[in-house]
Amino acid sequence: EVQLVESGGGLVQPGGSLRLSCAASGFTFSSYWMTWVRQAPGKGLEWAANIKQDGSETYYVDSVKGRFTISRDNAKNSLYLQMNSLRAEDTAVYYCARGGSIEVASLDYWGQGTLVTVSA
Amino acid sequence: SYVLTQPPSVSVAPGKTATITCGGNNIGSKSVHWYQQKPGQAPVLVIYYDTDRPSGIPERFSGSNSGNTATLTISRVEAGDEADYYCQVWDTTSDHSLFGGGTKLTVL
């Protein structure tokens, strides 16, 4: 059974940092693109970042570029999102999701999300 | 930048057909994926690559994509279909993935 479990969310002050983790199981993690998607309270889904299977390609929504870094450790079946210089507008539930094995494609499995709150 | 436009809300009576659109410039040339999200839950993929259904998704869910509009159709709507629905594409021009604004489906 495919499982994605996020952790690392919490309350952080503006300008602070947080590192999210996503533990994957039930599939060959190193064979899939992985994605972070976020959802601000009461708002829609927003794609945040993608990473290729070997980490050689990463893509970011413009609003987080230069502040967030997506990475992965295939040996540990884990996905990460390092978030720096956090702003109030980064407050959201952050989901990790599995992409395709050839291209980014659709997101066929999602974790339950971890809440990040940026507030003084 | 590429934009996906969805109606904020769609209402339908039980047993009828719901149609949710996703508009974008020449979206027919892109692959469109659809997600269902119920309150407090993670999204669930219901249609991928325009028309394909993941295992476990009822045949009542179908998709199409042509020209400037992609469409998610839910036949014989049930109360349990009430949810937010999002379309999503990968824009190769910008190497960005993006979601539509979402459509709240209300079953009357």
gemmi code that builds the backbone of each chain (N, CA, C; Angstrom):
import gemmi

chains = {
    "A": [
        ("GLU", (0.848, -1.198, 0.000), (0.000, 0.000, 0.000), (0.887, 1.253, 0.000)),
        ("VAL", (0.610, 2.136, -0.930), (1.369, 3.384, -0.995), (0.987, 4.275, 0.182)),
        ("GLN", (1.991, 4.775, 0.872), (1.752, 5.710, 1.971), (2.730, 6.863, 1.892)),
        ("LEU", (2.214, 8.048, 2.151), (3.015, 9.257, 2.242), (2.648, 9.940, 3.549)),
        ("VAL", (3.641, 10.165, 4.396), (3.378, 10.742, 5.713), (4.264, 11.961, 5.912)),
        ("GLU", (3.605, 13.118, 5.975), (4.334, 14.364, 6.175), (4.553, 14.639, 7.673)),
        ("SER", (5.599, 15.379, 7.955), (5.881, 15.821, 9.318), (6.700, 17.104, 9.251)),
        ("GLY", (6.809, 17.762, 10.410), (7.665, 18.935, 10.491), (6.938, 20.262, 10.518)),
        ("GLY", (5.631, 20.236, 10.349), (4.879, 21.485, 10.393), (4.817, 22.050, 11.805)),
        ("GLY", (4.339, 23.268, 11.888), (4.212, 23.907, 13.191), (4.109, 25.408, 13.071)),
        ("LEU", (4.226, 26.063, 14.223), (4.151, 27.523, 14.284), (5.562, 28.106, 14.196)),
        ("VAL", (5.740, 29.073, 13.327), (7.049, 29.713, 13.157), (6.843, 31.205, 12.959)),
        ("GLN", (7.776, 31.985, 13.423), (7.675, 33.434, 13.272), (8.047, 33.863, 11.853)),
        ("PRO", (7.511, 34.987, 11.419), (7.921, 35.515, 10.104), (9.435, 35.672, 10.040)),
        ("GLY", (9.990, 35.267, 8.893), (11.432, 35.298, 8.715), (12.127, 34.031, 9.170)),
        ("GLY", (11.403, 33.166, 9.823), (11.978, 31.930, 10.326), (12.069, 30.834, 9.278)),
        ("SER", (12.537, 29.674, 9.726), (12.734, 28.522, 8.834), (12.046, 27.290, 9.393)),
        ("LEU", (11.759, 26.379, 8.489), (11.129, 25.118, 8.863), (11.509, 24.099, 7.802)),
        ("ARG", (11.670, 22.847, 8.220), (11.951, 21.790, 7.254), (10.860, 20.731, 7.350)),
        ("LEU", (10.174, 20.535, 6.250), (9.152, 19.505, 6.173), (9.757, 18.221, 5.632)),
        ("SER", (9.235, 17.104, 6.111), (9.648, 15.801, 5.624), (8.429, 15.014, 5.171)),
        ("CYS", (8.668, 14.102, 4.246), (7.613, 13.214, 3.769), (8.222, 11.820, 3.659)),
        ("ALA", (7.725, 10.905, 4.475), (8.205, 9.522, 4.449), (7.328, 8.705, 3.524)),
        ("ALA", (7.957, 8.072, 2.545), (7.234, 7.303, 1.545), (7.436, 5.805, 1.766)),
        ("SER", (6.396, 5.046, 1.491), (6.489, 3.592, 1.592), (5.485, 2.957, 0.646)),
        ("GLY", (5.717, 1.691, 0.335), (4.782, 0.943, -0.494), (5.018, 1.051, -1.987)),
        ("PHE", (6.079, 1.746, -2.386), (6.416, 1.841, -3.806), (7.911, 2.152, -3.929)),
        ("THR", (8.427, 2.041, -5.138), (9.842, 2.318, -5.388), (10.025, 3.822, -5.511)),
        ("PHE", (10.348, 4.442, -4.394), (10.398, 5.908, -4.290), (11.294, 6.517, -5.361)),
        ("SER", (12.408, 5.917, -5.614), (13.394, 6.491, -6.532), (12.931, 6.501, -7.980)),
        ("SER", (11.778, 5.914, -8.266), (11.290, 5.825, -9.639), (10.276, 6.909, -9.993)),
        ("TYR", (9.951, 7.782, -9.050), (8.862, 8.734, -9.277), (9.268, 10.178, -9.020)),
        ("TRP", (8.714, 11.071, -9.853), (8.720, 12.479, -9.520), (7.943, 12.652, -8.209)),
        ("MET", (8.335, 13.657, -7.447), (7.605, 13.982, -6.224), (7.297, 15.475, -6.202)),
        ("THR", (6.234, 15.802, -5.499), (5.704, 17.167, -5.537), (5.268, 17.616, -4.146)),
        ("TRP", (5.419, 18.889, -3.869), (4.780, 19.536, -2.712), (3.674, 20.445, -3.236)),
        ("VAL", (2.504, 20.306, -2.634), (1.354, 21.151, -2.939), (0.893, 21.771, -1.622)),
        ("ARG", (0.513, 23.032, -1.652), (0.053, 23.659, -0.419), (-1.348, 24.221, -0.578)),
        ("GLN", (-1.991, 24.422, 0.549), (-3.361, 24.938, 0.548), (-3.543, 25.860, 1.744)),
        ("ALA", (-3.647, 27.139, 1.467), (-3.891, 28.119, 2.523), (-5.295, 27.899, 3.100)),
        ("PRO", (-5.499, 28.282, 4.334), (-6.810, 28.062, 4.979), (-7.961, 28.629, 4.152)),
        ("GLY", (-8.915, 27.779, 3.809), (-10.085, 28.198, 3.053), (-9.841, 28.507, 1.594)),
        ("LYS", (-8.642, 28.200, 1.109), (-8.291, 28.511, -0.277), (-8.091, 27.249, -1.098)),
        ("GLY", (-7.746, 27.438, -2.358), (-7.546, 26.314, -3.259), (-6.145, 25.729, -3.187)),
        ("LEU", (-5.937, 24.716, -4.010), (-4.633, 24.060, -4.066), (-3.644, 24.927, -4.832)),
        ("GLU", (-2.405, 24.933, -4.357), (-1.336, 25.643, -5.058), (-0.128, 24.730, -5.157)),
        ("TRP", (0.308, 24.447, -6.368), (1.540, 23.694, -6.565), (2.713, 24.515, -6.036)),
        ("ALA", (3.610, 23.864, -5.296), (4.756, 24.574, -4.722), (6.069, 24.178, -5.385)),
        ("ALA", (6.323, 22.879, -5.543), (7.608, 22.445, -6.073), (7.543, 20.999, -6.553)),
        ("ASN", (8.384, 20.684, -7.544), (8.553, 19.324, -8.059), (10.021, 18.942, -8.004)),
        ("ILE", (10.305, 17.658, -7.913), (11.663, 17.165, -8.013), (11.665, 15.863, -8.799)),
        ("LYS", (12.644, 15.743, -9.676), (12.783, 14.559, -10.507), (13.303, 13.390, -9.677)),
        ("GLN", (13.263, 12.210, -10.271), (13.608, 10.996, -9.544), (14.996, 11.055, -8.901)),
        ("ASP", (15.972, 11.550, -9.653), (17.342, 11.565, -9.131), (17.726, 12.914, -8.530)),
        ("GLY", (16.772, 13.822, -8.440), (17.029, 15.133, -7.878), (17.693, 16.105, -8.831)),
        ("SER", (17.889, 15.700, -10.084), (18.637, 16.530, -11.028), (17.820, 17.704, -11.562)),
        ("GLU", (16.521, 17.656, -11.420), (15.660, 18.750, -11.863), (14.696, 19.115, -10.737)),
        ("THR", (14.607, 20.403, -10.489), (13.645, 20.905, -9.509), (12.949, 22.124, -10.090)),
        ("TYR", (11.706, 22.319, -9.721), (10.899, 23.424, -10.223), (10.093, 23.993, -9.063)),
        ("TYR", (9.895, 25.311, -9.108), (9.221, 25.999, -8.013), (8.205, 27.009, -8.542)),
        ("VAL", (7.134, 27.191, -7.789), (6.240, 28.306, -8.068), (7.024, 29.593, -7.768)),
        ("ASP", (6.741, 30.628, -8.505), (7.539, 31.857, -8.393), (7.542, 32.420, -6.966)),
        ("SER", (6.455, 32.275, -6.254), (6.341, 32.889, -4.932), (7.259, 32.262, -3.879)),
        ("VAL", (7.807, 31.086, -4.159), (8.695, 30.460, -3.179), (10.121, 30.332, -3.693)),
        ("LYS", (10.324, 30.625, -4.963), (11.653, 30.465, -5.560), (12.668, 31.313, -4.818)),
        ("GLY", (13.793, 30.706, -4.489), (14.835, 31.412, -3.757), (14.684, 31.321, -2.252)),
        ("ARG", (13.528, 30.877, -1.782), (13.290, 30.741, -0.340), (13.105, 29.281, 0.069)),
        ("PHE", (12.493, 28.483, -0.805), (12.236, 27.084, -0.507), (13.172, 26.206, -1.340)),
        ("THR", (13.532, 25.058, -0.773), (14.349, 24.084, -1.505), (13.736, 22.700, -1.331)),
        ("ILE", (13.408, 22.089, -2.449), (12.911, 20.719, -2.423), (14.096, 19.785, -2.625)),
        ("SER", (14.105, 18.686, -1.882), (15.175, 17.707, -2.025), (14.627, 16.331, -1.671)),
        ("ARG", (15.436, 15.329, -1.924), (15.012, 13.961, -1.632), (16.217, 13.111, -1.268)),
        ("ASP", (15.964, 12.069, -0.493), (16.979, 11.072, -0.149), (16.385, 9.725, -0.527)),
        ("ASN", (16.770, 9.225, -1.679), (16.182, 7.973, -2.161), (16.566, 6.784, -1.288)),
        ("ALA", (17.689, 6.864, -0.627), (18.096, 5.780, 0.265), (17.192, 5.700, 1.489)),
        ("LYS", (16.632, 6.839, 1.858), (15.748, 6.895, 3.023), (14.273, 6.992, 2.638)),
        ("ASN", (14.000, 6.929, 1.329), (12.611, 7.047, 0.845), (11.930, 8.291, 1.411)),
        ("SER", (12.634, 9.388, 1.338), (12.136, 10.614, 1.962), (12.235, 11.819, 1.048)),
        ("LEU", (11.243, 12.669, 1.165), (11.157, 13.937, 0.440), (11.207, 15.052, 1.468)),
        ("TYR", (11.825, 16.165, 1.090), (11.962, 17.281, 2.024), (11.582, 18.594, 1.362)),
        ("LEU", (11.217, 19.550, 2.224), (11.025, 20.921, 1.771), (11.617, 21.833, 2.830)),
        ("GLN", (12.744, 22.438, 2.501), (13.368, 23.416, 3.385), (12.772, 24.774, 3.082)),
        ("MET", (12.167, 25.369, 4.083), (11.482, 26.641, 3.892), (12.176, 27.719, 4.725)),
        ("ASN", (12.727, 28.715, 4.060), (13.409, 29.824, 4.727), (12.668, 31.129, 4.476)),
        ("SER", (13.010, 32.126, 5.255), (12.414, 33.468, 5.088), (10.896, 33.384, 4.993)),
        ("LEU", (10.312, 32.658, 5.901), (8.872, 32.407, 5.837), (8.063, 33.673, 6.051)),
        ("ARG", (6.951, 33.724, 5.342), (6.048, 34.875, 5.380), (4.665, 34.407, 5.829)),
        ("ALA", (3.852, 35.351, 6.231), (2.495, 35.010, 6.665), (1.734, 34.282, 5.563)),
        ("GLU", (2.001, 34.681, 4.322), (1.268, 34.071, 3.198), (1.719, 32.652, 2.882)),
        ("ASP", (2.739, 32.164, 3.587), (3.144, 30.765, 3.435), (2.334, 29.852, 4.353)),
        ("THR", (1.506, 30.447, 5.198), (0.654, 29.648, 6.072), (-0.271, 28.773, 5.251)),
        ("ALA", (-0.198, 27.469, 5.471), (-0.955, 26.524, 4.646), (-0.769, 25.107, 5.172)),
        ("VAL", (-1.618, 24.226, 4.705), (-1.362, 22.796, 4.832), (-0.488, 22.410, 3.647)),
        ("TYR", (0.592, 21.715, 3.936), (1.518, 21.282, 2.904), (1.366, 19.774, 2.693)),
        ("TYR", (1.073, 19.407, 1.452), (0.916, 18.006, 1.087), (2.104, 17.557, 0.235)),
        ("CYS", (2.585, 16.357, 0.470), (3.476, 15.757, -0.506), (2.646, 14.797, -1.345)),
        ("ALA", (3.021, 14.660, -2.593), (2.254, 13.844, -3.519), (3.199, 13.168, -4.512)),
        ("ARG", (2.789, 12.010, -4.981), (3.589, 11.261, -5.944), (3.199, 11.642, -7.359)),
        ("GLY", (4.204, 11.942, -8.174), (3.977, 12.239, -9.573), (4.152, 10.998, -10.424)),
        ("GLY", (4.525, 11.210, -11.676), (4.658, 10.091, -12.583), (6.050, 9.489, -12.579)),
        ("SER", (6.176, 8.386, -13.313), (7.473, 7.723, -13.396), (8.254, 8.178, -14.632)),
        ("ILE", (7.561, 8.770, -15.591), (8.227, 9.249, -16.802), (8.241, 10.779, -16.833)),
        ("GLU", (7.129, 11.384, -16.549), (7.040, 12.830, -16.505), (6.316, 13.212, -15.222)),
        ("VAL", (6.170, 14.513, -15.025), (5.552, 14.970, -13.787), (4.156, 14.388, -13.649)),
        ("ALA", (3.364, 14.489, -14.722), (2.060, 13.826, -14.831), (1.097, 14.211, -13.704)),
        ("SER", (0.213, 13.277, -13.400), (-0.785, 13.508, -12.366), (-0.214, 13.120, -11.010)),
        ("LEU", (-0.921, 13.490, -9.964), (-0.509, 13.200, -8.585), (-1.451, 12.141, -8.055)),
        ("ASP", (-0.985, 10.902, -8.065), (-1.919, 9.812, -7.810), (-2.018, 9.403, -6.342)),
        ("TYR", (-1.057, 9.780, -5.531), (-1.130, 9.523, -4.098), (-0.696, 10.771, -3.350)),
        ("TRP", (-1.422, 11.051, -2.269), (-1.164, 12.234, -1.465), (-1.043, 11.842, 0.012)),
        ("GLY", (-0.236, 12.585, 0.730), (-0.232, 12.442, 2.170), (-1.406, 13.198, 2.778)),
        ("GLN", (-1.519, 13.156, 4.095), (-2.617, 13.835, 4.786), (-2.296, 15.286, 5.079)),
        ("GLY", (-1.066, 15.684, 4.857), (-0.704, 17.093, 4.999), (-0.165, 17.436, 6.382)),
        ("THR", (0.625, 18.507, 6.400), (1.134, 19.044, 7.663), (0.929, 20.555, 7.635)),
        ("LEU", (0.445, 21.095, 8.738), (0.079, 22.510, 8.796), (1.272, 23.361, 9.203)),
        ("VAL", (1.525, 24.373, 8.405), (2.547, 25.369, 8.708), (1.850, 26.699, 8.970)),
        ("THR", (2.107, 27.264, 10.125), (1.529, 28.551, 10.483), (2.648, 29.547, 10.719)),
        ("VAL", (2.631, 30.623, 9.955), (3.646, 31.667, 10.086), (2.985, 32.868, 10.736)),
        ("SER", (3.363, 33.112, 11.973), (2.722, 34.187, 12.722), (3.614, 34.617, 13.873)),
        ("ALA", (3.521, 35.897, 14.201), (4.282, 36.406, 15.333), (3.531, 36.154, 16.642)),
    ],
    "B": [
        ("SER", (1.718, 34.247, -17.866), (1.753, 32.871, -17.387), (0.406, 32.199, -17.660)),
        ("TYR", (0.458, 30.892, -17.712), (-0.746, 30.136, -18.040), (-1.733, 30.176, -16.884)),
        ("VAL", (-3.023, 30.272, -17.227), (-4.068, 30.369, -16.212), (-5.154, 29.347, -16.500)),
        ("LEU", (-5.628, 28.686, -15.462), (-6.753, 27.763, -15.555), (-7.947, 28.381, -14.847)),
        ("THR", (-9.090, 28.421, -15.549), (-10.274, 29.075, -14.995), (-11.393, 28.068, -14.782)),
        ("GLN", (-11.866, 27.976, -13.544), (-12.985, 27.109, -13.197), (-14.120, 27.945, -12.622)),
        ("PRO", (-15.372, 27.521, -12.816), (-16.477, 28.209, -12.145), (-16.376, 27.960, -10.649)),
        ("PRO", (-16.650, 28.963, -9.825), (-16.533, 28.770, -8.371), (-17.475, 27.709, -7.827)),
        ("SER", (-18.634, 27.588, -8.422), (-19.605, 26.657, -7.887), (-20.494, 26.074, -8.984)),
        ("VAL", (-20.921, 24.858, -8.729), (-21.877, 24.148, -9.591), (-22.852, 23.420, -8.666)),
        ("SER", (-24.121, 23.518, -8.986), (-25.144, 22.819, -8.196), (-25.897, 21.840, -9.090)),
        ("VAL", (-26.253, 20.705, -8.512), (-26.941, 19.687, -9.293), (-27.822, 18.850, -8.365)),
        ("ALA", (-28.931, 18.394, -8.883), (-29.821, 17.532, -8.107), (-29.306, 16.095, -8.146)),
        ("PRO", (-29.592, 15.337, -7.123), (-29.181, 13.923, -7.119), (-29.739, 13.196, -8.332)),
        ("GLY", (-28.889, 12.342, -8.910), (-29.320, 11.570, -10.062), (-29.103, 12.269, -11.385)),
        ("LYS", (-28.838, 13.553, -11.341), (-28.579, 14.315, -12.568), (-27.086, 14.319, -12.896)),
        ("THR", (-26.737, 15.022, -13.963), (-25.350, 15.086, -14.425), (-24.725, 16.435, -14.095)),
        ("ALA", (-23.545, 16.398, -13.496), (-22.799, 17.611, -13.195), (-21.669, 17.777, -14.206)),
        ("THR", (-21.503, 19.008, -14.670), (-20.436, 19.324, -15.619), (-19.598, 20.447, -15.031)),
        ("ILE", (-18.302, 20.176, -14.868), (-17.374, 21.154, -14.318), (-16.315, 21.445, -15.374)),
        ("THR", (-16.172, 22.708, -15.724), (-15.243, 23.090, -16.789), (-13.949, 23.667, -16.249)),
        ("CYS", (-12.939, 23.588, -17.091), (-11.616, 24.126, -16.785), (-11.117, 24.779, -18.058)),
        ("GLY", (-11.068, 26.090, -18.066), (-10.693, 26.825, -19.258), (-9.241, 27.254, -19.247)),
        ("GLY", (-8.611, 27.164, -20.405), (-7.232, 27.613, -20.554), (-6.899, 27.749, -22.017)),
        ("ASN", (-5.960, 28.618, -22.340), (-5.585, 28.846, -23.723), (-5.047, 27.567, -24.360)),
        ("ASN", (-5.781, 27.051, -25.351), (-5.398, 25.831, -26.058), (-5.129, 24.676, -25.082)),
        ("ILE", (-5.969, 24.566, -24.080), (-5.773, 23.516, -23.073), (-5.858, 22.126, -23.690)),
        ("GLY", (-6.524, 22.044, -24.855), (-6.636, 20.757, -25.530), (-5.295, 20.160, -25.917)),
        ("SER", (-4.255, 20.978, -25.947), (-2.916, 20.495, -26.295), (-2.150, 20.019, -25.061)),
        ("LYS", (-2.773, 20.150, -23.902), (-2.127, 19.739, -22.654), (-2.876, 18.554, -22.046)),
        ("SER", (-2.205, 17.873, -21.135), (-2.851, 16.800, -20.381), (-3.455, 17.383, -19.102)),
        ("VAL", (-4.723, 17.083, -18.884), (-5.445, 17.649, -17.748), (-5.775, 16.536, -16.749)),
        ("HIS", (-5.574, 16.858, -15.495), (-5.871, 15.921, -14.419), (-6.875, 16.579, -13.476)),
        ("TRP", (-7.735, 15.777, -12.878), (-8.792, 16.276, -12.012), (-8.705, 15.629, -10.619)),
        ("TYR", (-8.971, 16.446, -9.613), (-8.920, 15.980, -8.225), (-10.206, 16.349, -7.505)),
        ("GLN", (-10.598, 15.467, -6.604), (-11.735, 15.693, -5.727), (-11.203, 15.891, -4.312)),
        ("GLN", (-11.693, 16.923, -3.630), (-11.276, 17.136, -2.252), (-12.493, 17.392, -1.381)),
        ("LYS", (-12.674, 16.534, -0.392), (-13.739, 16.707, 0.581), (-13.180, 17.428, 1.807)),
        ("PRO", (-14.038, 18.101, 2.556), (-13.569, 18.912, 3.695), (-12.693, 18.112, 4.658)),
        ("GLY", (-11.554, 18.696, 4.989), (-10.652, 18.082, 5.950), (-9.853, 16.908, 5.428)),
        ("GLN", (-9.953, 16.634, 4.135), (-9.250, 15.485, 3.560), (-8.271, 15.926, 2.493)),
        ("ALA", (-7.331, 15.040, 2.196), (-6.406, 15.286, 1.101), (-7.125, 15.093, -0.235)),
        ("PRO", (-6.633, 15.731, -1.270), (-7.228, 15.527, -2.600), (-7.081, 14.086, -3.067)),
        ("VAL", (-7.997, 13.698, -3.941), (-7.986, 12.370, -4.547), (-8.044, 12.542, -6.053)),
        ("LEU", (-7.173, 11.853, -6.762), (-7.172, 11.895, -8.222), (-8.390, 11.151, -8.744)),
        ("VAL", (-9.186, 11.820, -9.603), (-10.368, 11.147, -10.148), (-10.289, 10.947, -11.658)),
        ("ILE", (-9.534, 11.799, -12.361), (-9.322, 11.660, -13.805), (-7.886, 12.087, -14.096)),
        ("TYR", (-7.179, 11.296, -14.914), (-5.837, 11.686, -15.328), (-5.701, 11.566, -16.836)),
        ("TYR", (-4.770, 12.321, -17.364), (-4.582, 12.379, -18.818), (-5.917, 12.532, -19.548)),
        ("ASP", (-6.636, 13.529, -19.147), (-7.886, 13.981, -19.778), (-9.076, 13.057, -19.538)),
        ("THR", (-8.881, 11.747, -19.720), (-10.031, 10.852, -19.774), (-9.907, 9.576, -18.943)),
        ("ASP", (-8.737, 9.303, -18.390), (-8.525, 8.026, -17.705), (-8.952, 8.084, -16.247)),
        ("ARG", (-9.504, 6.972, -15.780), (-9.946, 6.873, -14.390), (-9.037, 5.953, -13.606)),
        ("PRO", (-8.552, 6.411, -12.448), (-7.772, 5.493, -11.590), (-8.664, 4.364, -11.091)),
        ("SER", (-8.045, 3.270, -10.722), (-8.830, 2.183, -10.156), (-9.527, 2.654, -8.886)),
        ("GLY", (-10.766, 2.223, -8.747), (-11.537, 2.602, -7.578), (-12.415, 3.816, -7.770)),
        ("ILE", (-12.201, 4.535, -8.865), (-13.062, 5.692, -9.167), (-14.240, 5.207, -10.007)),
        ("PRO", (-15.456, 5.536, -9.590), (-16.639, 5.037, -10.315), (-16.668, 5.476, -11.779)),
        ("GLU", (-17.289, 4.657, -12.603), (-17.427, 4.978, -14.026), (-18.268, 6.224, -14.244)),
        ("ARG", (-18.979, 6.652, -13.215), (-19.787, 7.867, -13.332), (-18.926, 9.108, -13.589)),
        ("PHE", (-17.642, 9.001, -13.284), (-16.714, 10.113, -13.498), (-16.048, 9.954, -14.866)),
        ("SER", (-16.126, 11.020, -15.668), (-15.490, 10.981, -16.968), (-14.932, 12.356, -17.293)),
        ("GLY", (-13.997, 12.385, -18.250), (-13.379, 13.649, -18.611), (-13.219, 13.787, -20.109)),
        ("SER", (-13.098, 15.028, -20.549), (-12.829, 15.312, -21.947), (-11.985, 16.579, -22.011)),
        ("ASN", (-11.351, 16.793, -23.153), (-10.483, 17.961, -23.296), (-10.329, 18.297, -24.763)),
        ("SER", (-10.708, 19.520, -25.111), (-10.614, 19.944, -26.503), (-10.612, 21.463, -26.565)),
        ("GLY", (-9.874, 21.996, -27.518), (-9.871, 23.439, -27.702), (-9.394, 24.179, -26.460)),
        ("ASN", (-10.227, 25.045, -25.953), (-9.865, 25.855, -24.794), (-10.553, 25.400, -23.503)),
        ("THR", (-11.194, 24.226, -23.552), (-11.937, 23.774, -22.377), (-11.770, 22.279, -22.108)),
        ("ALA", (-11.452, 21.967, -20.861), (-11.480, 20.599, -20.380), (-12.708, 20.461, -19.480)),
        ("THR", (-13.284, 19.279, -19.475), (-14.537, 19.086, -18.741), (-14.497, 17.810, -17.918)),
        ("LEU", (-14.948, 17.945, -16.682), (-15.182, 16.792, -15.813), (-16.690, 16.603, -15.736)),
        ("THR", (-17.137, 15.400, -16.050), (-18.561, 15.097, -16.017), (-18.821, 14.014, -14.978)),
        ("ILE", (-19.776, 14.273, -14.122), (-20.178, 13.296, -13.117), (-21.631, 12.937, -13.390)),
        ("SER", (-21.860, 11.688, -13.785), (-23.215, 11.238, -14.100), (-23.878, 10.663, -12.853)),
        ("ARG", (-25.185, 10.703, -12.857), (-25.963, 10.124, -11.744), (-25.370, 10.561, -10.402)),
        ("VAL", (-25.311, 11.843, -10.225), (-24.662, 12.431, -9.058), (-25.285, 11.928, -7.754)),
        ("GLU", (-24.407, 11.669, -6.793), (-24.827, 11.210, -5.472), (-24.424, 12.248, -4.422)),
        ("ALA", (-25.034, 12.171, -3.272), (-24.719, 13.106, -2.189), (-23.237, 13.063, -1.833)),
        ("GLY", (-22.651, 11.891, -1.928), (-21.244, 11.706, -1.590), (-20.279, 12.342, -2.572)),
        ("ASP", (-20.789, 12.839, -3.686), (-19.930, 13.518, -4.671), (-19.724, 14.985, -4.311)),
        ("GLU", (-20.459, 15.448, -3.330), (-20.314, 16.851, -2.923), (-18.895, 17.083, -2.409)),
        ("ALA", (-18.199, 18.013, -3.057), (-16.779, 18.228, -2.784), (-16.279, 19.397, -3.626)),
        ("ASP", (-15.019, 19.759, -3.404), (-14.333, 20.693, -4.291), (-13.582, 19.898, -5.345)),
        ("TYR", (-13.619, 20.401, -6.571), (-12.940, 19.729, -7.676), (-11.947, 20.694, -8.319)),
        ("TYR", (-10.734, 20.173, -8.573), (-9.662, 20.981, -9.139), (-9.116, 20.338, -10.409)),
        ("CYS", (-8.882, 21.161, -11.423), (-8.144, 20.688, -12.590), (-6.675, 21.077, -12.430)),
        ("GLN", (-5.817, 20.364, -13.124), (-4.375, 20.589, -12.996), (-3.692, 20.240, -14.309)),
        ("VAL", (-2.688, 21.035, -14.680), (-1.877, 20.749, -15.863), (-0.414, 20.998, -15.530)),
        ("TRP", (0.444, 20.485, -16.380), (1.869, 20.827, -16.373), (2.108, 21.710, -17.578)),
        ("ASP", (2.514, 22.942, -17.335), (2.784, 23.889, -18.411), (4.247, 23.765, -18.828)),
        ("THR", (4.477, 23.178, -19.991), (5.855, 22.931, -20.427), (6.589, 24.219, -20.771)),
        ("THR", (5.850, 25.284, -21.051), (6.494, 26.554, -21.384), (7.239, 27.131, -20.178)),
        ("SER", (6.605, 27.023, -19.033), (7.197, 27.594, -17.818), (7.789, 26.549, -16.889)),
        ("ASP", (7.597, 25.257, -17.240), (7.995, 24.169, -16.337), (7.335, 24.343, -14.974)),
        ("HIS", (6.119, 24.772, -15.011), (5.332, 24.940, -13.796), (4.116, 24.029, -13.869)),
        ("SER", (3.785, 23.436, -12.740), (2.509, 22.762, -12.611), (1.521, 23.793, -12.074)),
        ("LEU", (0.262, 23.681, -12.415), (-0.686, 24.617, -11.832), (-2.069, 24.013, -11.726)),
        ("PHE", (-2.821, 24.554, -10.767), (-4.179, 24.114, -10.506), (-5.155, 25.226, -10.884)),
        ("GLY", (-6.352, 24.810, -11.281), (-7.431, 25.761, -11.388), (-7.860, 26.208, -9.994)),
        ("GLY", (-8.696, 27.217, -9.952), (-9.112, 27.781, -8.686), (-10.054, 26.895, -7.873)),
        ("GLY", (-10.571, 25.851, -8.507), (-11.464, 24.930, -7.811), (-12.927, 25.260, -8.012)),
        ("THR", (-13.739, 24.201, -8.029), (-15.187, 24.334, -8.167), (-15.858, 23.563, -7.045)),
        ("LYS", (-16.717, 24.248, -6.317), (-17.453, 23.586, -5.245), (-18.726, 22.985, -5.828)),
        ("LEU", (-18.812, 21.662, -5.785), (-20.004, 20.972, -6.267), (-20.974, 20.772, -5.109)),
        ("THR", (-22.167, 21.326, -5.274), (-23.225, 21.170, -4.278), (-24.304, 20.258, -4.835)),
        ("VAL", (-24.655, 19.248, -4.058), (-25.731, 18.346, -4.443), (-26.988, 18.794, -3.706)),
        ("LEU", (-27.967, 19.219, -4.466), (-29.167, 19.842, -3.885), (-30.028, 18.860, -3.108)),
    ],
}
model = gemmi.Model(1)
for chain_id, residues in chains.items():
    chain = gemmi.Chain(chain_id)
    for i, (resn, *xyz) in enumerate(residues, 1):
        res = gemmi.Residue()
        res.name, res.seqid = resn, gemmi.SeqId(i, " ")
        for name, pos in zip(("N", "CA", "C"), xyz):
            atom = gemmi.Atom()
            atom.name, atom.element = name, gemmi.Element(name[0])
            atom.pos, atom.b_iso = gemmi.Position(*pos), 0.0
            res.add_atom(atom)
        chain.add_residue(res)
    model.add_chain(chain)
structure = gemmi.Structure()
structure.add_model(model)
structure.setup_entities()
